[in-house]
Amino acid sequence: MNRILINSYLKAAKRSCPRKYKKQLAEELENSLVEFCEGNENVTKQTIENKFGNPKQYATEFVSVYGQDELKKELNRMKKIRVVVIGTIVLALLLLFGTVMLIIHWNEKSKPAFVYYNVSEGFVNENDN
């Protein structure tokens, strides 16, 4: 008899719950209902509703609490992603700056010496003499 009451309450609660949260609601609520029914001999639909509330209200409260937890997790994940992206950008800029400095230093160090050529106006061929 208890299993029928548990299934009935679960079904009513799941109907009032968005699809996204149905699995979590069913797992958590079923465990709580089984534990409650095992502790009480004369369980009725009314005693279940007195303990857990109306199935629709239970589902609404579950979604609001679970949704907030999920939102917090998502915000924390986005915060971590932002930190990694900013860190990567800073590291890339530091590497770019270091590379530019190395190139400038290398160019200064290996600068060719000035070579002067004496260029005359006329071209003299030695074979012409």
N, CA, C and O atoms as CSV, one atom per row, in Angstrom:
chain,resi,resn,atom,element,x,y,z
A,1,MET,N,N,0.831,-1.199,0.000
A,1,MET,CA,C,0.000,0.000,0.000
A,1,MET,C,C,0.877,1.266,0.000
A,1,MET,O,O,0.572,2.247,-0.678
A,2,ASN,N,N,1.972,1.219,0.775
A,2,ASN,CA,C,2.856,2.387,0.836
A,2,ASN,C,C,3.462,2.703,-0.528
A,2,ASN,O,O,3.606,3.871,-0.890
A,3,ARG,N,N,3.817,1.662,-1.286
A,3,ARG,CA,C,4.429,1.875,-2.598
A,3,ARG,C,C,3.468,2.591,-3.534
A,3,ARG,O,O,3.888,3.424,-4.337
A,4,ILE,N,N,2.178,2.272,-3.436
A,4,ILE,CA,C,1.165,2.929,-4.283
A,4,ILE,C,C,1.072,4.408,-3.915
A,4,ILE,O,O,0.991,5.267,-4.793
A,5,LEU,N,N,1.084,4.702,-2.618
A,5,LEU,CA,C,1.021,6.101,-2.172
A,5,LEU,C,C,2.274,6.874,-2.612
A,5,LEU,O,O,2.191,8.021,-3.053
A,6,ILE,N,N,3.425,6.224,-2.483
A,6,ILE,CA,C,4.684,6.855,-2.894
A,6,ILE,C,C,4.659,7.161,-4.382
A,6,ILE,O,O,4.987,8.272,-4.800
A,7,ASN,N,N,4.272,6.182,-5.175
A,7,ASN,CA,C,4.220,6.370,-6.632
A,7,ASN,C,C,3.215,7.448,-7.023
A,7,ASN,O,O,3.471,8.238,-7.931
A,8,SER,N,N,2.093,7.480,-6.351
A,8,SER,CA,C,1.062,8.479,-6.640
A,8,SER,C,C,1.575,9.891,-6.357
A,8,SER,O,O,1.394,10.803,-7.163
A,9,TYR,N,N,2.220,10.056,-5.194
A,9,TYR,CA,C,2.748,11.373,-4.831
A,9,TYR,C,C,3.870,11.779,-5.788
A,9,TYR,O,O,3.933,12.927,-6.226
A,10,LEU,N,N,4.754,10.831,-6.108
A,10,LEU,CA,C,5.853,11.108,-7.044
A,10,LEU,C,C,5.325,11.543,-8.408
A,10,LEU,O,O,5.817,12.504,-8.999
A,11,LYS,N,N,4.328,10.833,-8.893
A,11,LYS,CA,C,3.762,11.131,-10.203
A,11,LYS,C,C,3.159,12.536,-10.219
A,11,LYS,O,O,3.342,13.287,-11.177
A,12,ALA,N,N,2.437,12.887,-9.145
A,12,ALA,CA,C,1.825,14.215,-9.065
A,12,ALA,C,C,2.899,15.303,-8.996
A,12,ALA,O,O,2.761,16.353,-9.625
A,13,ALA,N,N,3.957,15.057,-8.243
A,13,ALA,CA,C,5.035,16.047,-8.127
A,13,ALA,C,C,5.774,16.197,-9.451
A,13,ALA,O,O,6.091,17.315,-9.855
A,14,LYS,N,N,6.053,15.088,-10.132
A,14,LYS,CA,C,6.779,15.141,-11.409
A,14,LYS,C,C,5.968,15.858,-12.488
A,14,LYS,O,O,6.539,16.507,-13.365
A,15,ARG,N,N,4.638,15.742,-12.426
A,15,ARG,CA,C,3.796,16.452,-13.398
A,15,ARG,C,C,3.954,17.961,-13.269
A,15,ARG,O,O,3.837,18.691,-14.254
A,16,SER,N,N,4.218,18.421,-12.063
A,16,SER,CA,C,4.327,19.861,-11.800
A,16,SER,C,C,5.758,20.366,-11.917
A,16,SER,O,O,6.039,21.523,-11.604
A,17,CYS,N,N,6.642,19.523,-12.355
A,17,CYS,CA,C,8.061,19.868,-12.405
A,17,CYS,C,C,8.519,19.965,-13.857
A,17,CYS,O,O,8.133,19.134,-14.680
A,18,PRO,N,N,9.338,20.970,-14.184
A,18,PRO,CA,C,9.890,21.035,-15.545
A,18,PRO,C,C,10.751,19.809,-15.849
A,18,PRO,O,O,11.358,19.225,-14.951
A,19,ARG,N,N,10.794,19.438,-17.094
A,19,ARG,CA,C,11.511,18.239,-17.528
A,19,ARG,C,C,12.975,18.245,-17.072
A,19,ARG,O,O,13.538,17.203,-16.737
A,20,LYS,N,N,13.563,19.414,-17.066
A,20,LYS,CA,C,14.973,19.558,-16.722
A,20,LYS,C,C,15.279,19.040,-15.315
A,20,LYS,O,O,16.383,18.558,-15.061
A,21,TYR,N,N,14.305,19.134,-14.396
A,21,TYR,CA,C,14.541,18.782,-12.994
A,21,TYR,C,C,13.847,17.498,-12.555
A,21,TYR,O,O,13.986,17.099,-11.399
A,22,LYS,N,N,13.109,16.844,-13.437
A,22,LYS,CA,C,12.308,15.678,-13.042
A,22,LYS,C,C,13.142,14.546,-12.446
A,22,LYS,O,O,12.755,13.950,-11.441
A,23,LYS,N,N,14.256,14.257,-13.047
A,23,LYS,CA,C,15.078,13.148,-12.571
A,23,LYS,C,C,15.604,13.422,-11.156
A,23,LYS,O,O,15.531,12.555,-10.286
A,24,GLN,N,N,16.128,14.621,-10.935
A,24,GLN,CA,C,16.647,14.974,-9.615
A,24,GLN,C,C,15.536,14.980,-8.566
A,24,GLN,O,O,15.725,14.502,-7.447
A,25,LEU,N,N,14.373,15.527,-8.939
A,25,LEU,CA,C,13.234,15.557,-8.015
A,25,LEU,C,C,12.812,14.147,-7.653
A,25,LEU,O,O,12.598,13.842,-6.480
A,26,ALA,N,N,12.690,13.283,-8.654
A,26,ALA,CA,C,12.235,11.909,-8.408
A,26,ALA,C,C,13.201,11.172,-7.483
A,26,ALA,O,O,12.768,10.474,-6.566
A,27,GLU,N,N,14.492,11.319,-7.714
A,27,GLU,CA,C,15.480,10.621,-6.883
A,27,GLU,C,C,15.424,11.097,-5.433
A,27,GLU,O,O,15.373,10.292,-4.503
A,28,GLU,N,N,15.433,12.396,-5.262
A,28,GLU,CA,C,15.445,12.953,-3.910
A,28,GLU,C,C,14.132,12.683,-3.175
A,28,GLU,O,O,14.133,12.276,-2.013
A,29,LEU,N,N,13.028,12.913,-3.857
A,29,LEU,CA,C,11.724,12.751,-3.223
A,29,LEU,C,C,11.428,11.289,-2.916
A,29,LEU,O,O,10.898,10.981,-1.848
A,30,GLU,N,N,11.756,10.394,-3.821
A,30,GLU,CA,C,11.483,8.974,-3.577
A,30,GLU,C,C,12.236,8.476,-2.343
A,30,GLU,O,O,11.676,7.752,-1.520
A,31,ASN,N,N,13.489,8.861,-2.219
A,31,ASN,CA,C,14.258,8.462,-1.039
A,31,ASN,C,C,13.614,8.985,0.240
A,31,ASN,O,O,13.507,8.262,1.231
A,32,SER,N,N,13.190,10.230,0.212
A,32,SER,CA,C,12.554,10.824,1.391
A,32,SER,C,C,11.228,10.147,1.707
A,32,SER,O,O,10.921,9.890,2.871
A,33,LEU,N,N,10.443,9.859,0.673
A,33,LEU,CA,C,9.141,9.206,0.881
A,33,LEU,C,C,9.311,7.796,1.438
A,33,LEU,O,O,8.596,7.407,2.362
A,34,VAL,N,N,10.244,7.033,0.890
A,34,VAL,CA,C,10.476,5.665,1.366
A,34,VAL,C,C,10.925,5.697,2.825
A,34,VAL,O,O,10.458,4.902,3.641
A,35,GLU,N,N,11.814,6.600,3.142
A,35,GLU,CA,C,12.297,6.724,4.518
A,35,GLU,C,C,11.151,7.094,5.462
A,35,GLU,O,O,11.055,6.550,6.562
A,36,PHE,N,N,10.291,8.006,5.045
A,36,PHE,CA,C,9.155,8.418,5.861
A,36,PHE,C,C,8.175,7.267,6.055
A,36,PHE,O,O,7.692,7.040,7.164
A,37,CYS,N,N,7.879,6.538,4.974
A,37,CYS,CA,C,6.911,5.437,5.052
A,37,CYS,C,C,7.430,4.271,5.886
A,37,CYS,O,O,6.650,3.593,6.555
A,38,GLU,N,N,8.734,4.032,5.851
A,38,GLU,CA,C,9.309,2.955,6.659
A,38,GLU,C,C,9.238,3.270,8.149
A,38,GLU,O,O,9.149,2.363,8.977
A,39,GLY,N,N,9.277,4.542,8.483
A,39,GLY,CA,C,9.238,4.945,9.882
A,39,GLY,C,C,7.835,5.021,10.463
A,39,GLY,O,O,7.672,5.100,11.681
A,40,ASN,N,N,6.830,4.997,9.610
A,40,ASN,CA,C,5.435,5.102,10.059
A,40,ASN,C,C,4.623,3.924,9.538
A,40,ASN,O,O,4.736,3.533,8.376
A,41,GLU,N,N,3.795,3.363,10.436
A,41,GLU,CA,C,3.005,2.187,10.029
A,41,GLU,C,C,1.745,2.576,9.261
A,41,GLU,O,O,1.458,1.989,8.218
A,42,ASN,N,N,1.009,3.528,9.745
A,42,ASN,CA,C,-0.271,3.898,9.138
A,42,ASN,C,C,-0.104,5.149,8.282
A,42,ASN,O,O,-0.484,6.249,8.684
A,43,VAL,N,N,0.463,4.964,7.110
A,43,VAL,CA,C,0.693,6.084,6.209
A,43,VAL,C,C,-0.486,6.225,5.273
A,43,VAL,O,O,-0.943,5.252,4.673
A,44,THR,N,N,-0.977,7.454,5.154
A,44,THR,CA,C,-2.053,7.759,4.209
A,44,THR,C,C,-1.596,8.897,3.318
A,44,THR,O,O,-0.546,9.508,3.518
A,45,LYS,N,N,-2.428,9.150,2.336
A,45,LYS,CA,C,-2.127,10.264,1.439
A,45,LYS,C,C,-2.059,11.565,2.240
A,45,LYS,O,O,-1.219,12.422,1.967
A,46,GLN,N,N,-2.930,11.708,3.214
A,46,GLN,CA,C,-2.982,12.919,4.034
A,46,GLN,C,C,-1.729,13.071,4.894
A,46,GLN,O,O,-1.212,14.179,5.040
A,47,THR,N,N,-1.236,11.972,5.465
A,47,THR,CA,C,-0.022,12.076,6.289
A,47,THR,C,C,1.198,12.432,5.435
A,47,THR,O,O,2.088,13.159,5.879
A,48,ILE,N,N,1.228,11.918,4.219
A,48,ILE,CA,C,2.320,12.276,3.301
A,48,ILE,C,C,2.253,13.757,2.950
A,48,ILE,O,O,3.271,14.449,2.947
A,49,GLU,N,N,1.038,14.242,2.651
A,49,GLU,CA,C,0.883,15.661,2.303
A,49,GLU,C,C,1.140,16.561,3.508
A,49,GLU,O,O,1.629,17.680,3.350
A,50,ASN,N,N,0.817,16.085,4.709
A,50,ASN,CA,C,1.113,16.865,5.915
A,50,ASN,C,C,2.629,17.006,6.101
A,50,ASN,O,O,3.120,18.060,6.506
A,51,LYS,N,N,3.350,15.943,5.802
A,51,LYS,CA,C,4.805,15.949,5.968
A,51,LYS,C,C,5.511,16.731,4.853
A,51,LYS,O,O,6.370,17.569,5.129
A,52,PHE,N,N,5.149,16.456,3.598
A,52,PHE,CA,C,5.862,17.020,2.446
A,52,PHE,C,C,5.132,18.174,1.766
A,52,PHE,O,O,5.725,18.890,0.959
A,53,GLY,N,N,3.867,18.360,2.081
A,53,GLY,CA,C,3.083,19.407,1.433
A,53,GLY,C,C,2.437,18.895,0.158
A,53,GLY,O,O,2.622,17.743,-0.234
A,54,ASN,N,N,1.690,19.757,-0.470
A,54,ASN,CA,C,1.040,19.441,-1.738
A,54,ASN,C,C,2.122,19.100,-2.766
A,54,ASN,O,O,3.148,19.779,-2.817
A,55,PRO,N,N,1.916,18.059,-3.589
A,55,PRO,CA,C,2.951,17.678,-4.573
A,55,PRO,C,C,3.359,18.827,-5.497
A,55,PRO,O,O,4.531,18.968,-5.848
A,56,LYS,N,N,2.389,19.636,-5.882
A,56,LYS,CA,C,2.688,20.766,-6.765
A,56,LYS,C,C,3.564,21.784,-6.033
A,56,LYS,O,O,4.512,22.311,-6.615
A,57,GLN,N,N,3.260,22.065,-4.771
A,57,GLN,CA,C,4.069,22.995,-3.981
A,57,GLN,C,C,5.474,22.440,-3.774
A,57,GLN,O,O,6.463,23.169,-3.850
A,58,TYR,N,N,5.544,21.127,-3.508
A,58,TYR,CA,C,6.851,20.502,-3.305
A,58,TYR,C,C,7.708,20.671,-4.557
A,58,TYR,O,O,8.883,21.028,-4.473
A,59,ALA,N,N,7.112,20.413,-5.710
A,59,ALA,CA,C,7.856,20.529,-6.971
A,59,ALA,C,C,8.308,21.973,-7.203
A,59,ALA,O,O,9.437,22.209,-7.634
A,60,THR,N,N,7.440,22.923,-6.923
A,60,THR,CA,C,7.783,24.338,-7.115
A,60,THR,C,C,8.932,24.749,-6.214
A,60,THR,O,O,9.863,25.421,-6.658
A,61,GLU,N,N,8.874,24.348,-4.946
A,61,GLU,CA,C,9.949,24.685,-4.013
A,61,GLU,C,C,11.257,23.998,-4.409
A,61,GLU,O,O,12.331,24.591,-4.318
A,62,PHE,N,N,11.155,22.750,-4.846
A,62,PHE,CA,C,12.345,22.009,-5.266
A,62,PHE,C,C,13.028,22.722,-6.425
A,62,PHE,O,O,14.246,22.901,-6.425
A,63,VAL,N,N,12.233,23.126,-7.410
A,63,VAL,CA,C,12.793,23.793,-8.591
A,63,VAL,C,C,13.425,25.120,-8.195
A,63,VAL,O,O,14.490,25.472,-8.702
A,64,SER,N,N,12.786,25.858,-7.300
A,64,SER,CA,C,13.363,27.150,-6.917
A,64,SER,C,C,14.685,26.968,-6.169
A,64,SER,O,O,15.634,27.714,-6.412
A,65,VAL,N,N,14.761,25.996,-5.272
A,65,VAL,CA,C,15.999,25.745,-4.526
A,65,VAL,C,C,17.053,25.134,-5.438
A,65,VAL,O,O,18.194,25.595,-5.465
A,66,TYR,N,N,16.680,24.096,-6.189
A,66,TYR,CA,C,17.631,23.421,-7.062
A,66,TYR,C,C,18.093,24.356,-8.175
A,66,TYR,O,O,19.257,24.329,-8.576
A,67,GLY,N,N,17.180,25.177,-8.668
A,67,GLY,CA,C,17.522,26.132,-9.720
A,67,GLY,C,C,18.535,27.153,-9.251
A,67,GLY,O,O,19.423,27.540,-10.010
A,68,GLN,N,N,18.413,27.602,-7.985
A,68,GLN,CA,C,19.380,28.553,-7.442
A,68,GLN,C,C,20.750,27.907,-7.305
A,68,GLN,O,O,21.768,28.527,-7.614
A,69,ASP,N,N,20.778,26.661,-6.840
A,69,ASP,CA,C,22.050,25.953,-6.723
A,69,ASP,C,C,22.702,25.791,-8.088
A,69,ASP,O,O,23.909,25.973,-8.245
A,70,GLU,N,N,21.882,25.446,-9.063
A,70,GLU,CA,C,22.397,25.262,-10.421
A,70,GLU,C,C,22.902,26.589,-10.984
A,70,GLU,O,O,23.921,26.630,-11.673
A,71,LEU,N,N,22.186,27.666,-10.689
A,71,LEU,CA,C,22.599,28.989,-11.150
A,71,LEU,C,C,23.932,29.379,-10.509
A,71,LEU,O,O,24.800,29.931,-11.184
A,72,LYS,N,N,24.104,29.100,-9.223
A,72,LYS,CA,C,25.362,29.396,-8.542
A,72,LYS,C,C,26.512,28.612,-9.168
A,72,LYS,O,O,27.597,29.154,-9.379
A,73,LYS,N,N,26.273,27.342,-9.463
A,73,LYS,CA,C,27.313,26.526,-10.095
A,73,LYS,C,C,27.693,27.091,-11.455
A,73,LYS,O,O,28.871,27.153,-11.807
A,74,GLU,N,N,26.688,27.502,-12.214
A,74,GLU,CA,C,26.942,28.051,-13.548
A,74,GLU,C,C,27.730,29.361,-13.456
A,74,GLU,O,O,28.646,29.595,-14.245
A,75,LEU,N,N,27.368,30.212,-12.488
A,75,LEU,CA,C,28.101,31.468,-12.311
A,75,LEU,C,C,29.539,31.210,-11.897
A,75,LEU,O,O,30.448,31.893,-12.368
A,76,ASN,N,N,29.760,30.234,-11.022
A,76,ASN,CA,C,31.124,29.886,-10.615
A,76,ASN,C,C,31.925,29.352,-11.793
A,76,ASN,O,O,33.105,29.668,-11.947
A,77,ARG,N,N,31.279,28.545,-12.619
A,77,ARG,CA,C,31.947,28.007,-13.800
A,77,ARG,C,C,32.322,29.129,-14.763
A,77,ARG,O,O,33.420,29.140,-15.319
A,78,MET,N,N,31.398,30.075,-14.957
A,78,MET,CA,C,31.676,31.201,-15.848
A,78,MET,C,C,32.801,32.074,-15.284
A,78,MET,O,O,33.619,32.603,-16.036
A,79,LYS,N,N,32.835,32.219,-13.968
A,79,LYS,CA,C,33.892,32.999,-13.328
A,79,LYS,C,C,35.251,32.342,-13.565
A,79,LYS,O,O,36.229,33.027,-13.864
A,80,LYS,N,N,35.313,31.026,-13.433
A,80,LYS,CA,C,36.560,30.297,-13.670
A,80,LYS,C,C,37.000,30.439,-15.122
A,80,LYS,O,O,38.181,30.636,-15.406
A,81,ILE,N,N,36.053,30.338,-16.022
A,81,ILE,CA,C,36.367,30.482,-17.448
A,81,ILE,C,C,36.918,31.878,-17.722
A,81,ILE,O,O,37.893,32.030,-18.459
A,82,ARG,N,N,36.297,32.897,-17.132
A,82,ARG,CA,C,36.744,34.272,-17.324
A,82,ARG,C,C,38.176,34.453,-16.816
A,82,ARG,O,O,38.990,35.106,-17.469
A,83,VAL,N,N,38.481,33.878,-15.661
A,83,VAL,CA,C,39.825,33.983,-15.095
A,83,VAL,C,C,40.842,33.311,-16.020
A,83,VAL,O,O,41.925,33.849,-16.251
A,84,VAL,N,N,40.494,32.143,-16.543
A,84,VAL,CA,C,41.407,31.429,-17.443
A,84,VAL,C,C,41.627,32.227,-18.731
A,84,VAL,O,O,42.755,32.333,-19.211
A,85,VAL,N,N,40.560,32.783,-19.284
A,85,VAL,CA,C,40.690,33.556,-20.530
A,85,VAL,C,C,41.551,34.796,-20.302
A,85,VAL,O,O,42.449,35.086,-21.092
A,86,ILE,N,N,41.278,35.523,-19.228
A,86,ILE,CA,C,42.064,36.723,-18.942
A,86,ILE,C,C,43.522,36.353,-18.680
A,86,ILE,O,O,44.428,37.038,-19.153
A,87,GLY,N,N,43.753,35.283,-17.936
A,87,GLY,CA,C,45.120,34.828,-17.685
A,87,GLY,C,C,45.839,34.459,-18.971
A,87,GLY,O,O,47.016,34.776,-19.144
A,88,THR,N,N,45.139,33.796,-19.863
A,88,THR,CA,C,45.725,33.407,-21.152
A,88,THR,C,C,46.081,34.640,-21.980
A,88,THR,O,O,47.139,34.687,-22.607
A,89,ILE,N,N,45.205,35.622,-21.978
A,89,ILE,CA,C,45.473,36.856,-22.734
A,89,ILE,C,C,46.688,37.571,-22.162
A,89,ILE,O,O,47.557,38.020,-22.910
A,90,VAL,N,N,46.752,37.679,-20.844
A,90,VAL,CA,C,47.900,38.341,-20.208
A,90,VAL,C,C,49.189,37.592,-20.531
A,90,VAL,O,O,50.202,38.210,-20.859
A,91,LEU,N,N,49.154,36.278,-20.441
A,91,LEU,CA,C,50.336,35.478,-20.758
A,91,LEU,C,C,50.754,35.668,-22.218
A,91,LEU,O,O,51.942,35.801,-22.511
A,92,ALA,N,N,49.786,35.682,-23.125
A,92,ALA,CA,C,50.099,35.887,-24.542
A,92,ALA,C,C,50.724,37.262,-24.771
A,92,ALA,O,O,51.666,37.396,-25.552
A,93,LEU,N,N,50.197,38.287,-24.088
A,93,LEU,CA,C,50.767,39.626,-24.238
A,93,LEU,C,C,52.187,39.690,-23.685
A,93,LEU,O,O,53.057,40.329,-24.278
A,94,LEU,N,N,52.424,39.034,-22.554
A,94,LEU,CA,C,53.775,38.997,-21.994
A,94,LEU,C,C,54.746,38.280,-22.930
A,94,LEU,O,O,55.876,38.727,-23.123
A,95,LEU,N,N,54.300,37.175,-23.505
A,95,LEU,CA,C,55.154,36.458,-24.461
A,95,LEU,C,C,55.431,37.313,-25.700
A,95,LEU,O,O,56.551,37.325,-26.212
A,96,LEU,N,N,54.423,38.016,-26.171
A,96,LEU,CA,C,54.598,38.889,-27.333
A,96,LEU,C,C,55.590,40.013,-27.015
A,96,LEU,O,O,56.482,40.309,-27.810
A,97,PHE,N,N,55.423,40.623,-25.859
A,97,PHE,CA,C,56.333,41.693,-25.443
A,97,PHE,C,C,57.764,41.168,-25.310
A,97,PHE,O,O,58.710,41.814,-25.762
A,98,GLY,N,N,57.917,40.012,-24.699
A,98,GLY,CA,C,59.242,39.411,-24.546
A,98,GLY,C,C,59.877,39.095,-25.890
A,98,GLY,O,O,61.071,39.320,-26.088
A,99,THR,N,N,59.079,38.576,-26.808
A,99,THR,CA,C,59.590,38.250,-28.140
A,99,THR,C,C,60.045,39.507,-28.866
A,99,THR,O,O,61.106,39.512,-29.490
A,100,VAL,N,N,59.255,40.571,-28.791
A,100,VAL,CA,C,59.618,41.833,-29.438
A,100,VAL,C,C,60.911,42.368,-28.838
A,100,VAL,O,O,61.789,42.833,-29.564
A,101,MET,N,N,61.030,42.305,-27.511
A,101,MET,CA,C,62.255,42.785,-26.856
A,101,MET,C,C,63.469,41.955,-27.287
A,101,MET,O,O,64.543,42.512,-27.516
A,102,LEU,N,N,63.314,40.642,-27.398
A,102,LEU,CA,C,64.417,39.793,-27.854
A,102,LEU,C,C,64.822,40.120,-29.285
A,102,LEU,O,O,66.009,40.143,-29.609
A,103,ILE,N,N,63.842,40.371,-30.132
A,103,ILE,CA,C,64.139,40.717,-31.530
A,103,ILE,C,C,64.888,42.043,-31.593
A,103,ILE,O,O,65.870,42.174,-32.323
A,104,ILE,N,N,64.425,43.020,-30.830
A,104,ILE,CA,C,65.101,44.324,-30.816
A,104,ILE,C,C,66.535,44.161,-30.303
A,104,ILE,O,O,67.469,44.712,-30.885
A,105,HIS,N,N,66.705,43.418,-29.231
A,105,HIS,CA,C,68.044,43.186,-28.669
A,105,HIS,C,C,68.931,42.465,-29.678
A,105,HIS,O,O,70.094,42.834,-29.842
A,106,TRP,N,N,68.418,41.465,-30.345
A,106,TRP,CA,C,69.198,40.711,-31.332
A,106,TRP,C,C,69.596,41.604,-32.503
A,106,TRP,O,O,70.723,41.539,-32.993
A,107,ASN,N,N,68.648,42.445,-32.947
A,107,ASN,CA,C,68.967,43.363,-34.060
A,107,ASN,C,C,70.045,44.367,-33.664
A,107,ASN,O,O,70.930,44.674,-34.464
A,108,GLU,N,N,69.979,44.876,-32.449
A,108,GLU,CA,C,70.999,45.822,-31.972
A,108,GLU,C,C,72.357,45.143,-31.865
A,108,GLU,O,O,73.385,45.723,-32.215
A,109,LYS,N,N,72.345,43.920,-31.381
A,109,LYS,CA,C,73.585,43.184,-31.172
A,109,LYS,C,C,74.235,42.783,-32.497
A,109,LYS,O,O,75.458,42.831,-32.633
A,110,SER,N,N,73.438,42.398,-33.445
A,110,SER,CA,C,73.989,41.905,-34.709
A,110,SER,C,C,73.880,42.942,-35.825
A,110,SER,O,O,73.795,42.591,-37.002
A,111,LYS,N,N,73.882,44.193,-35.456
A,111,LYS,CA,C,73.803,45.261,-36.441
A,111,LYS,C,C,75.075,45.240,-37.291
A,111,LYS,O,O,76.181,45.213,-36.751
A,112,PRO,N,N,74.924,45.252,-38.604
A,112,PRO,CA,C,76.121,45.207,-39.447
A,112,PRO,C,C,76.915,46.516,-39.345
A,112,PRO,O,O,76.359,47.594,-39.138
A,113,ALA,N,N,78.229,46.376,-39.497
A,113,ALA,CA,C,79.089,47.560,-39.492
A,113,ALA,C,C,78.864,48.323,-40.782
A,113,ALA,O,O,78.491,47.749,-41.805
A,114,PHE,N,N,79.092,49.603,-40.718
A,114,PHE,CA,C,78.911,50.402,-41.924
A,114,PHE,C,C,80.067,50.160,-42.885
A,114,PHE,O,O,81.232,50.171,-42.489
A,115,VAL,N,N,79.739,49.948,-44.114
A,115,VAL,CA,C,80.738,49.727,-45.147
A,115,VAL,C,C,80.581,50.863,-46.164
A,115,VAL,O,O,79.488,51.130,-46.663
A,116,TYR,N,N,81.702,51.519,-46.453
A,116,TYR,CA,C,81.651,52.612,-47.405
A,116,TYR,C,C,82.359,52.180,-48.684
A,116,TYR,O,O,83.463,51.637,-48.645
A,117,TYR,N,N,81.727,52.421,-49.782
A,117,TYR,CA,C,82.319,52.135,-51.084
A,117,TYR,C,C,82.596,53.461,-51.776
A,117,TYR,O,O,81.786,54.387,-51.741
A,118,ASN,N,N,83.734,53.524,-52.389
A,118,ASN,CA,C,84.073,54.699,-53.168
A,118,ASN,C,C,83.574,54.469,-54.582
A,118,ASN,O,O,84.093,53.620,-55.307
A,119,VAL,N,N,82.615,55.192,-54.947
A,119,VAL,CA,C,82.025,55.042,-56.269
A,119,VAL,C,C,82.450,56.233,-57.109
A,119,VAL,O,O,82.219,57.384,-56.740
A,120,SER,N,N,83.075,55.943,-58.245
A,120,SER,CA,C,83.511,57.032,-59.115
A,120,SER,C,C,82.505,57.218,-60.230
A,120,SER,O,O,81.661,56.362,-60.494
A,121,GLU,N,N,82.622,58.358,-60.873
A,121,GLU,CA,C,81.683,58.697,-61.917
A,121,GLU,C,C,81.849,57.836,-63.147
A,121,GLU,O,O,80.860,57.418,-63.750
A,122,GLY,N,N,82.992,57.585,-63.499
A,122,GLY,CA,C,83.214,56.831,-64.718
A,122,GLY,C,C,83.651,55.414,-64.407
A,122,GLY,O,O,84.265,55.141,-63.376
A,123,PHE,N,N,83.333,54.551,-65.292
A,123,PHE,CA,C,83.722,53.164,-65.156
A,123,PHE,C,C,84.906,52.932,-66.023
A,123,PHE,O,O,84.842,53.179,-67.227
A,124,VAL,N,N,85.989,52.465,-65.463
A,124,VAL,CA,C,87.205,52.253,-66.236
A,124,VAL,C,C,87.408,50.766,-66.355
A,124,VAL,O,O,87.450,50.043,-65.359
A,125,ASN,N,N,87.533,50.324,-67.571
A,125,ASN,CA,C,87.792,48.920,-67.812
A,125,ASN,C,C,89.289,48.742,-67.987
A,125,ASN,O,O,89.891,49.423,-68.817
A,126,GLU,N,N,89.882,47.880,-67.258
A,126,GLU,CA,C,91.311,47.709,-67.300
A,126,GLU,C,C,91.755,47.097,-68.616
A,126,GLU,O,O,92.914,47.269,-68.993
A,127,ASN,N,N,90.926,46.420,-69.303
A,127,ASN,CA,C,91.285,45.798,-70.592
A,127,ASN,C,C,91.341,46.822,-71.721
A,127,ASN,O,O,91.896,46.519,-72.777
A,128,ASP,N,N,90.804,47.989,-71.547
A,128,ASP,CA,C,90.786,49.005,-72.602
A,128,ASP,C,C,92.154,49.660,-72.813
A,128,ASP,O,O,92.340,50.267,-73.868
A,129,ASN,N,N,93.053,49.592,-71.966
A,129,ASN,CA,C,94.369,50.252,-72.070
A,129,ASN,C,C,95.248,49.515,-72.951
A,129,ASN,O,O,96.393,49.917,-73.159
